[in-house]
Structure formats: structure tokens, C-alpha cells
């Protein structure tokens, strides 16, 4: 149940920007600081949880970097979404966000490595190091730094937006650091890397803005017994790295008897459609003692596919991935103004309304 979205072209924007950087070789004279941007966003708008980007770009800028042993990476969180940075020892699989509970393997829990800062800010490859979850709008620090002490190629991940695939390894929001021995010549200077990263962010934001019209497109067709079937997107993924954390319409007006169809358009970030009829919203996680468990009910469809404004109706997770469908339909039978949310991304402002008229 990864929140990850991955496409083969995810790194193209940064590669293109990096190619324009006229690096002629950089030989550091001592420990050097490098900046890696963790995520970016586009089309900011106010929500009940604060100002959020309609679009989130789920990648590191750069996602490949060569440094010297003893150098420090400053991860800069420039998005309202929640990310982390987790390094694992050599020979150990990259961290994932959800792991089986030791007491009940059928239940998933949030990986402690994902939640809290662990291991300090010095990584020598012998033990995990994690920034813990960081949300740039919640008063948390907007950067995290780590010093890499041991030569080698080290993979790090953002666990909410990555996963481990057999034969391929870590995919999604993944980065790699090549740590070279002190005194080695490096391809680019810190200033050149930062310039290329900023250009790549601009390219991704432009791609988000260009895709927004298609993401918001609503279509309709004749349905049974004189009804209309309305189709909108639940999320939307660009070919590079953008994920639209919104439904296709913020408030869609339909008539009694009409059908609304939501389509998970794009990648592997799971969304759901959840009507709670003014009751309590279903939480994504459940805390028991010191353990944060995944709420298994979020994944499953709940209720019939007819809605009269009462009870709970939920699509469960829709999108790519084992056991998921890409669409969800609901027939509306009573006049009203109905709020619904995507549980995993409600805090990102992914909520909307259906207005039903006579």
C-alpha cells in the first residue's frame, strides 16, 4: 500500500538541467556543503490545513550527486507535503514506509525509521540514519543535514513516496550519493548543482501547470433511465514527477439519479473517495500504545454504490497496484450538498463536494 508513484522518465528534467551546467571539475579544499531539494510544489492555494500546493513533485533535486567523504548534505524541504530522508547500511534493503507488525504479521505498522529522527546526523554506513517525517508548514525545521563519512554509493529514500520492487530495488522518490575519497575531483561544484536543481524544479512546475487543464477535465454521457454519468479524475500524474492532490472538480453539480465516476489517473499514489455524511472521518492510521498501525478499513470499499446522504461510502484505494481498481462509481438519489475526501491526502487539501439538485 505504498503511496509511491514512479515513472521511467522521472529524472529527465534534472538530467536535462544538469547537462546545461558547464562543470569543468571541482576539487574541494576541505569539507563541503551541498544542497538537495526534497520535493517541490506548484499552484499554491489555501485549504483548511493551511496553504498547500495543488501539485506535488515527488523527487529529489538532484537525485544523483557526487561528493567527497566528510561532506555534508543539506536536505531542503520546500513543499507543504510530508517527506523524510532515510539512509540504510550497505547490504540492507532500503527502508519502506509500512512493515508487518512483529506481534501480528497480518497487520501493517508505520516503520519507526520513517516516523522519527534516528541515528543523528552522521552516516558511516554501519547503521540507519533518518530525518524523521518533516512537514514544512507545521513549524518543523525546513531542512535536515547529514554528513557522509564513508566512500561508496549510498541510496536514500523518502519512505512515503517510494517502495522496493523485486529485481529493480528502490523506486519512486529515491536518491543516490556517490561518496569519493578526499581529494578527488568532483563533476560539479555546489553552486553548479544548486543552479541545475533550481532549473529542474522550474521545469517540473511548468509541466504541472501545463497538465492542470487536462487534470480538471469533466466529461459526461447518457446513463441509464435518463441519468447522466459524470467522470472526473481522482488525482493526476504527469509523465515526469507531478502528482495532483485534488479531485477533478471542487464542487460538481448534478441531478438526482445521476452517476459520478472517479478515475485514478496516472501512477501508483493511491487515492480514495470517501463520503462520511457529516460523521467522524476515518483515520489513515490507528495508534495503539507506541505503535502506529495502518487502518485496514481505508483500503477496502465500504457501503453500496448508491448514496442518499447517509452512512459511509468509500471506494477503498483506487489506482495502480495489486488488488486495486482504477475507477469508482456512485449514484446519488437525494438532493443535497455532500462533502467527500481522499483519506491519505485530506491534509493536503484533497477534498471536494457533490451538489445534487432536482
N, C-alpha and C positions, 0 to 999 in steps of 0.2 A: 504494500500500500504506500509505495513511495510517492512523494509529491514531485518527483523529478520529471522534467521534460528535457529530451535530448534529441538533437538532430545532427547529422554528419557535418552540416555547414556552420555549426555554432561558432567556430573560431575564425571564420573568414574575415569578418570586419577587422578584428585585431591584426590578423596576418597582413591584410592589405595596408593598414596603417603603419605597421612595423616596417613593411617594405619601403615606405617612403622616408623612414628615419635614416639619415645619412651617417650611420655609425662607422667610424674608421678604427674601432678598437679602443677600449677603455682599460687603462691599467691603474687600479686603485693604489693609493699610497698608505692605506690603513683601513680599518673597519668602516663600512659604507652603509648608508641607509637607503632603502628602496621602498617605493610606494606601490601597493597593489590595491586597486579599487575593487571592493566586494559588492557587486550588483549595481545597477543603475535603474532609473525610472523615468517615465515620461507622462505628460499630461496630468499634472497635479490637480487635485480637486478636493474640496472639503468633504469630510464624512463625519459620522457621529463619533468616530475614534480619532479624529484629527485629520490633517492634510495628508492624503495618500496619492501615490501615482496610480493612475488607471492602468498603465503598463509597467510591468516589472521585467527587467532584463537579467536573467538568471545565469550570470557568468562572472568570472574574474577578469580584470584588465590589468596586466596581461595574465593569460593562463599558462604561459611558459616563460621562464626567466632564468638567466644565468647570473650567479653572484659568487662571491668568494667566501670561504669559511670564516666565520666570525661576523659576517654581515647581518644586518637587522632588516627584516621585512616589516613595514608598517601597513597593516590592512585598514583601508579607509572605507567605512560603511556610509555610502551616500544614497541610501534608499530608505523608505519607510517600512519596507518588508523586513522580516526577521531572517538573519543569516548567522552562520558560525564558520569557524575555520578549525579543522581537526587534522593533525599530523599523526601518523601511526608508525611504529618501528618497522624496520626492514623485515620482509618476510611475513608480515601480518597484513591481512586484508584491510582495505580502507574501511573506516567506520561507516555504519549505516544508522539511520535515524531511529528505526524501530527494531527491537530484538525480542526473541522469545523470553518470557519470564522464566527464571530458574525454578520457581515453585509450581508453575503451570505452563508448560511449553505451548499450550494451545492459545494462550493469551499473549498479546504483544505489549511491550512496555517501551517508553521512550528511553533510548540509550543514555545512561548517565553522562557519557562522554559528550553527548550533544547538548545537554542542558546547562552544565555548569563549567566554569573555567577550571581546568585541571592541568597540573604539571608545570605551572609557572610560565615564564616567557623565554625559556631556553630549551632548545630541542637539539639533542645529540644523537637521536635515532634509537635510544635504548628504551624509551617509554613514551606513551602517548602524551600529546600536548593539545589542549583545546582552549579556544577563546570562550566557550560557552555561547549560548544564544544571545545575540545582540540585535536590538531593535533601535534604530537611530532616532526615533521620535519619542521614546519613552523615558528620556532622561539618562539613558545609559551612555557610556563613553562611545564616541563615534569612530574610534579607532582601537586597534589591538596590535601589539607588536610582538615579534618573536625573533630571537637570534638563533641562527643555524650554525652549528659548530662543527659538523662532520661532513667531509666531502661525499658526494654521491648524488643520485637523482631521487628526490623525495616527492611523493604525491600527497596532496592535501585535498580535502573536500569540504563543501558545505553540505552537511547531512540532510537538511530538509529538502534539498533540491538535487540530490544525487542518489545513485544506487550502484550496486555491484552486479554486473552481468557475467555469467559464465563465459569463459574464453576471451571476453573483452575487458574485464576488470571494471574499474570505476568509470561511470559515465554520468553526464549531466554537468552540474556545477563543480568542476574539478580543475585543479591547477597542479603544475609540476615545477619544482625548483631544482635546477642543476647547481649544486654547490661545488665550486672548483677550489683547488688548493690556493692558499695565499700567494699572491704574486702573479697569478695567472692573468692573462689579458682577457677581458670580457667583451662580448659583441657590442654592447651599447652602454652608455653612461646612464646614471639615474635620471638625468634631465631628458635624455632621448627616450627612455622608456616611458616616462610620465607624459611626454608630448604625444607619443604614439597611442598611449592608453586613452588620453583625453579625446583624441580624434576618433578612436574606435567607439567610445561612448556616444559621441555626436552622431556617428553613422547609425548606431543602433536606435537612438532616439528618433532619428529621421525615418527609419524603417517602421518604427512603432506608429508614428503619426500618419505615415502613408497607408498603413494597414487598417487604420481605425474605421474608415468608412465601410470597408468590407465586413469588419467585425460587428458593426452595428446594423447590418442589413437585416430587415424583417421581410419574410415572404409569406404569401397566403395562397390558399387554394380551396376549392369547394370540398366540403366534408359531407358526411352522411346526414340525412334528414334536414337538409337546408343549412347546415352549420358551416363554419369556416375553420380551416386548420391553419393556425399561425405558427411559423417556425422561426426561432431565433437561436443565437449561439449562447452557449454557457461556457464562457472563456474563449480564448482565441490565441493561437500560437503562430508567430511569424516563422519564416524559413531560417532565421538566424538565431535569435535568443529571446525574443519578446514574448511575454505572456500577459494577455489582457485579463485582469482580475475583475471582470464585470460581466453581467448578462447583457444580451444584445440590446434590450430596451430597459430603461429605468422605470417606466410605467407604461404598460401596454393596455390599451382599451379594446375590449372585445364584447361580444354579446352572450347572453345566456345560451348554453348549449354548444358554444364554440370550444375548440380544442387547441391547446397550446403545446407545441413540441419544442423541447430544448435539445440542442445538438452540441456535444462536446467536440469542439472544432480544433483539432491540432494534435498536441503532443501528449505527454504522459502525466502531466499535472492533473490529479483527479479533482473533479468538481462534483457538487450535488445540488439538487433542487429541493428545498426543504420549507414546507408550509407548516407553521406551528399554531395558527389560529389564535394568536394573542396569548398563548400559554408560555411555559418556560422553553427557552431554546435548548436543543440537545447539545451538550458539550462535546468537543472533539476528544478530550481526554478526561479520565477519572482518576483522582488521587486517592490512593489507599495507603495509609502510613506515609512512608517516604518514597513510595513508588508511584510514578505517573503512568497509568495504563491507557492504552488506546480504547476508546469507546467503540466496541464492535458493532453497535447499532447504527453508527454513522455510515458504515459500509453498505448496509442492507436496505433494500426497498421496504418502505412501511406504508400500509394503507392501500386502498383501491386506487384506480386511475380515474375516479370521479370525485369532484370536490365541491361541497356546498358551504364552505367556510367554517366547518367544524372539524375537530380532530387533527391528527398529524398525517401529512402526506410527504413522503420522501422518496426520491429516486434511488437512494444509495449512491455509491460512487459511479459516475459515468465517465467514459474516456477510454484511452488505450490501457491495456493491461489485462492479465488473466481474469476471466470471470466477469468482466465489465461490459456493459452495452454502451453504445455511443449516443443513444437518444432516450428521452423520457417524455411521455405524453400524459396530459391531464385534461379532463373535460370539466368545464365549470358550469354548475347548474343553478346558481343563485346570484342575484345582484349583490355586489359588494366591492370593497377596496381591500385587496389582500396582499399582505407583505410576505415575502419569502427571502431566503438567504442561501448562500453556499457556506455550509458549516466550516470547512477548512479555511475559508478566506473571508469570513464575515468581518474580521478585524481589519481587513484590507479594503473594506467598503463594498464587498460583493453582496449587495442586497438590492431588491427591486420590488415592484408592485404589479399586480394584475388588477385592472379595474373592469368589472363586469357590469354591463348595462342591459336594459330590456331590449 
